[in-house]
Amino acid sequence: MQIMKPIVNQLTKNKWLAGMAAGALLLVSAGTANAHIQGRVYCVGTGIGIPGVKVSLACVDPASAVQTTDANGNYDFPIGLVAPCSVTVDLTTVPGGYTPVCPTTSTVNAFPPDPAIVDFCFNCGTPCPDCVDPLLGLGAASGMTVLELGAAKVSITGPAGGILGNIGIAPGGSLSMSGDEFVTGIVKLGPGAKFSNSSHGTVAVVNNADLSAEIAAAYAASANSAALPCTQTFTTLDGKSVTTIVGVSGMNVICVQNVVLGGKQILLTGPADAKFIFNVTGKFVFTGGGNGPQIRVDTIAGLQPSAVLYNIIGNGADVAFSGGGGGVNCCAAIVDGTVLAPYRKINLSPGLVNGQVISGKDINIVSGSSVRCPCP
């Protein structure tokens, strides 16, 4: 019996070691059972997610899985993954013309961290070509309906005129919203930017957004446009002596000192491929009366607001819209095209801009004004 005792002890010890090993295996399994991988497929510069893109997963367990990105470009593979895992974006499901900037395949070798974040980014060209024609040169800035370039204030108040598209606020800037005004896109706040929202709706917000590409593109577009040779020149556009401006195919550069419309309208017309850049050195003011002060494009001829840029050059009087009619059916004062005024305040009180509003000074979109530059 004394001879057998060590053998029994050894068997007991072996069983104990086996139990410990099994327990350790259970602990490892428990550590990986809750692991998952998530991320976004998005456009660089704007951060806009790309929906409908297939992302495939291959792990030790499970062997494979596929997901399709949601409306904001997000995907999230569920719990129960065992690393290493390979995550790959299916390029055949990415919209045509989009080129990858980040690697299209990434490997997760271990958990934690949990969740493991794997993003895929693409150069999507002009962020919003249906809103701003790429030939106008706004580049990355064209992904923003309202873009604040500096540490200034943006105020959006009143009835539901609506900001259709995204809002970008530069580092140190601020945005306040109230009343029934709303935003259909995303509010992107640069580092240190503040947002006060007492409106009646919810707003999607991204903090610490990198807006450097958008801001640089806006300043560059203003400077480049100002340097273009004039194809037509006017001292004043007041809707009295000139009621129609006829462009030709390609780029039309309209040089004008003052645009001052008091209840008068101007029509932009020409071939469907005509583009218009207005270089304005003086006033850009729309006041009420009559049918409202307006500059509109000839949609019957095939022109669209996306083909027009108003480049308000240098310091000077505030860009100003008024005339009433804010809210759902906004507004009496209307322009088709993007208003780019890097060095001036912009006051829509109220007014409708079928394009973008961009400034490095205060932007007031009040009394139910509306800015409409939605991206598809």
Long-range contacts (C-beta under 8 A, 24 or more apart in sequence): 31-111, 32-80, 32-81, 32-82, 32-83, 32-111, 33-79, 33-80, 34-79, 34-114, 35-79, 35-80, 35-81, 35-82, 35-83, 35-111, 35-112, 35-114, 35-115, 35-116, 36-76, 36-77, 36-78, 36-79, 36-80, 36-81, 36-114, 36-115, 36-116, 37-76, 37-77, 37-81, 37-85, 37-87, 37-108, 37-115, 37-116, 37-117, 37-118, 38-74, 38-75, 38-76, 38-77, 38-115, 38-116, 38-117, 38-118, 39-74, 39-75, 39-87, 39-117, 39-118, 39-119, 39-120, 40-69, 40-72, 40-73, 40-74, 40-75, 40-119, 40-120, 41-69, 41-73, 41-75, 41-89, 41-94, 41-119, 41-120, 41-121, 41-122, 42-73, 42-119, 42-120, 42-121, 42-122, 43-98, 43-121, 43-122, 43-123, 43-124, 43-127, 43-143, 44-101, 44-121, 44-122, 44-123, 44-124, 44-213, 45-123, 45-124, 45-127, 45-140, 45-143, 45-213, 45-214, 46-124, 46-127, 46-140, 46-143, 46-144, 46-166, 46-214, 47-186, 47-188, 47-206, 47-209, 48-73, 48-124, 48-127, 48-143, 48-166, 48-186, 48-375, 49-73, 49-74, 50-94, 50-95, 50-98, 50-122, 50-124, 52-93, 53-89, 53-90, 53-93, 53-94, 53-120, 54-89, 54-90, 54-93, 55-87, 55-88, 55-89, 55-90, 55-120, 56-87, 56-88, 56-90, 57-81, 57-85, 57-86, 57-87, 57-88, 58-85, 58-86, 58-88, 59-83, 59-84, 59-85, 59-86, 60-84, 60-85, 68-93, 76-115, 81-111, 83-108, 83-109, 83-110, 83-111, 84-108, 84-109, 84-110, 85-116, 87-118, 89-120, 94-122, 95-124, 97-124, 97-125, 98-122, 98-123, 98-124, 98-125, 99-123, 127-375, 128-165, 128-373, 128-374, 128-375, 128-376, 129-306, 130-306, 130-375, 130-376, 131-165, 131-306, 131-355, 131-356, 131-373, 131-374, 131-375, 132-306, 132-309, 132-338, 132-355, 132-356, 132-373, 133-275, 133-304, 133-306, 133-307, 135-251, 135-275, 136-221, 136-225, 136-275, 136-277, 136-307, 136-309, 136-338, 137-220, 137-221, 137-224, 137-225, 138-217, 138-218, 138-221, 138-309, 138-338, 138-340, 138-356, 139-213, 139-217, 139-220, 139-221, 140-213, 140-214, 140-216, 140-217, 141-214, 141-215, 141-217, 141-218, 141-221, 141-356, 141-358, 142-217, 142-338, 142-356, 143-214, 143-375, 144-168, 144-188, 144-214, 144-356, 144-358, 144-373, 145-185, 145-356, 145-357, 145-371, 145-372, 145-373, 145-374, 146-356, 146-357, 146-358, 146-363, 146-365, 146-371, 147-211, 147-214, 147-215, 147-218, 147-356, 147-357, 147-358, 147-359, 148-173, 148-175, 148-359, 148-360, 148-363, 149-215, 149-218, 149-219, 149-342, 149-358, 149-359, 149-360, 150-360, 150-361, 152-359, 152-360, 152-361, 152-362, 152-363, 153-362, 153-363, 154-362, 154-363, 154-364, 154-365, 155-362, 155-363, 155-364, 155-365, 155-366, 156-181, 156-183, 156-199, 156-365, 156-366, 156-369, 157-181, 157-365, 157-366, 157-367, 158-326, 158-327, 158-350, 158-366, 158-367, 158-368, 158-369, 159-326, 159-327, 159-328, 159-367, 159-368, 160-327, 160-328, 160-368, 161-326, 161-327, 161-328, 161-330, 161-331, 161-350, 161-352, 161-365, 161-368, 161-369, 161-370, 162-330, 162-370, 162-372, 163-365, 163-370, 163-371, 163-372, 164-370, 164-371, 164-372, 164-373, 164-374, 165-356, 165-371, 165-372, 165-373, 165-374, 165-375, 166-375, 168-209, 168-211, 168-214, 169-193, 169-195, 169-211, 170-211, 170-215, 170-360, 171-211, 177-203, 179-368, 180-368, 181-365, 181-368, 184-374, 185-374, 185-375, 218-340, 218-342, 218-358, 219-342, 221-309, 221-311, 221-340, 222-311, 222-313, 222-340, 222-342, 225-253, 225-277, 225-279, 225-309, 225-311, 225-340, 226-279, 226-311, 226-313, 228-253, 228-277, 228-279, 229-253, 230-254, 230-255, 230-279, 236-260, 237-261, 237-266, 238-262, 238-264, 239-263, 239-264, 239-265, 239-266, 239-293, 240-264, 242-266, 243-267, 244-268, 244-269, 245-269, 245-276, 246-270, 247-271, 247-274, 247-275, 247-276, 248-274, 249-273, 249-274, 250-274, 250-275, 251-275, 251-277, 252-276, 252-277, 253-277, 253-279, 254-278, 254-279, 255-279, 256-280, 256-281, 256-282, 257-281, 257-282, 258-282, 258-283, 258-284, 259-283, 259-284, 259-285, 259-295, 259-310, 260-285, 261-285, 261-286, 261-287, 261-293, 261-294, 261-295, 262-287, 262-288, 262-289, 262-293, 263-287, 263-288, 263-289, 263-290, 263-291, 263-292, 263-293, 263-323, 264-290, 264-293, 265-291, 265-292, 265-293, 265-294, 265-295, 265-296, 266-294, 266-295, 266-296, 267-296, 267-297, 267-298, 268-295, 268-296, 268-297, 268-298, 268-303, 268-308, 268-336, 269-297, 269-298, 269-301, 269-303, 270-298, 270-301, 270-303, 271-301, 271-302, 272-301, 272-302, 272-303, 274-303, 274-307, 275-307, 275-308, 276-307, 276-308, 276-309, 276-337, 277-308, 277-309, 277-311, 278-308, 278-309, 278-310, 278-311, 278-337, 279-311, 279-313, 280-310, 280-311, 280-312, 280-313, 281-313, 281-314, 281-316, 282-316, 282-317, 283-316, 283-317, 284-310, 284-312, 284-317, 284-319, 284-320, 284-339, 284-341, 285-317, 285-319, 285-320, 286-320, 286-321, 286-322, 286-323, 286-333, 286-335, 286-351, 287-320, 287-322, 287-323, 287-333, 288-322, 288-323, 288-324, 288-332, 288-333, 289-323, 291-332, 292-323, 292-325, 292-331, 292-332, 292-333, 292-334, 293-321, 293-323, 293-332, 293-333, 293-334, 294-333, 294-334, 294-335, 295-334, 295-335, 295-336, 295-337, 296-334, 296-335, 296-336, 297-336, 297-337, 304-336, 305-336, 305-337, 305-354, 305-355, 306-337, 306-355, 307-337, 308-335, 308-336, 308-337, 308-338, 308-355, 309-337, 309-338, 309-340, 310-335, 310-337, 310-338, 310-339, 310-340, 311-340, 312-339, 312-340, 312-341, 312-344, 314-343, 315-343, 315-344, 316-343, 316-344, 317-344, 318-344, 318-345, 318-346, 318-347, 319-344, 319-345, 319-346, 319-347, 319-359, 320-347, 320-349, 321-347, 321-348, 321-349, 321-350, 321-351, 321-352, 321-353, 321-369, 322-349, 322-350, 322-351, 323-350, 323-351, 324-350, 325-350, 326-350, 326-367, 326-368, 326-369, 326-370, 327-368, 330-368, 330-369, 330-370, 331-368, 331-369, 331-370, 338-373
